[in-house]
Amino acid sequence: MRVAWTSPTCRGCEEDFCRIHANEHRQDLDRRIDELSIDHDQLQQNLIEQFDAKCQTLLFKQIDQWEQSSIEKIHQFADETRNEIKQICSEQETNLAKRLKTLTDDIKQSREDDNFFEAEIREWKTKLNELKEDLINCRAASIEPIDDVIRIIPKLLITICNDGIFDQTTEHIQIVDNGKAIVHSHQTSNHAGARVQQEFLRGQHRFRFQIQHLNENKWIFCGIVSKSVPLINTCHNSSSSYGWSSTNQVYLNGKNQTGQKSYKSDMDLDDILEFVIDCDRQKIRLINERTQSRYELNINLNHCPFPWKLQFNLHFFNDRIRFLAF
């Protein structure tokens, strides 16, 4: 019995072939896979020979552009910082020169009038020594990078150690010790404010002050305010006022936020505190040297625009604060 011939079917193209054409089709498939293998081998060779070089060339070009741009930014930051230093030094020189001229004029006039005694000489000597000390402290500045997750190239932060000088008060506060200190001068308990001479709009500024007299009820305030806001007796409640009181009160835009950020005051008689005004990062900090407690507030420039002034508030008779040198 003869078996009938069945044409094979290609599983790929699903065509039916006779035996002869089936062999030819198989040979065609072999040829095509050989060509594919050649293309594959060529691509693999090109990948080895060319990809690394081309990829590196493209990326290195981008890195070169970034490097050049970064260098230009560094030069820009450096120039800006130099200009800030020049202006800060000029302002300090002008302030010292003004105070020295006032002292010179006082001495000259007293000599011409032949109207001076031991007390005047001691006072002039004290003022002269303070000017010498302030001249030294004018050099107490530092520069450090600002940590910034946005910038790969950190900007430089200028830190100035200041000798504060009070020049403005409301009633019931007297400025004493040639502007170095303030004292509450009214025997009734009421708020009274004072501000320092300097104003701040760039860099970081450090002040040290001592609480030289403090009523047992312990109420004082230290903070900042916009220069444009008038000084009033309750300056801690002024719009744009930010700072801390000695009764656990935190003031944000003049509003009391007791205990904000877990603030718990440890200010006490004879304590020395450091107050830091950081214009570049829009922050203020308060540090108690005795307890090493540190507190920080972010300043909203919409509420407290530059320039800033350092201000204090006293409430009880004879309470006294004095600036110290670093």
Summary of the structure (lengths in Angstrom):
residues: 326
radius of gyration: 38.0
end to end distance: 119.3
largest distance: 154.2
contacts: 903
relative contact order: 0.11
helix: 37%
strand: 27%
